[in-house]
Amino acid sequence: MKEIKAIVRPNKVNEIVQQLKDNGFENITISSAEGTGKFQDEKAFVSQIFSITDSPMAKIEIVVNKEQVNTVVNIISEYGKTLHSGDGLIYVSDVEKTYRVKTGMENGEHKY
């Protein structure tokens, strides 16, 4: 399994998530984020919470099977881009195991 984390512009989240859902990806985590980098948006501000950040961003996280990575990355890229600097980044990482919070059991394990 793979975890995909995408840091994107907040105004692109709804469209990205809708496209992911339309393509069968239902389990998505979305959170607000702040970032800093080479690019500085003309609407950038100094965060009142963190002294080094300057751009509001959103983080989308999703875990998928290895065969689904390209589909998810393509959706995020296609619907997340504005063709301007600072559109964000997409990270793909390995997921060794998943566990259910409710049972503490490894995903796919059954309690007998």
C-alpha positions, 0 to 999 in steps of 0.5 A: 500500500502507498500513502499519498500526501498532497500539499495544495492550494486551499481553493483547489481542495473541493474539486480535487476531492470531488474528482477522487470520490467520483473515481472511487476513492472515498477515504480521504483526510483533509487538513489545513496547513501553512507552508513556506518555500521559494515561492511567496504568494502575493497574498502571503502573510506572516502566520499568527501561529507560526513565525516562519510560514507565509502561505495558507495551504491544504493537505490531502492524505489518502492510502491506496493500493500500489496500482492506484497511485498514478490515478490519484497523482494524476487527479490531484495534479490535473485538478490542483494546478493553476499553472503558477508557482506554489501550486504544491507538492505530492509525496508518495510513501510506503505503508507497511501496515494499517491497524483499526483504531476500534479493534487494534487489529491489523487491517484485514485481520478478523477477530474470531 
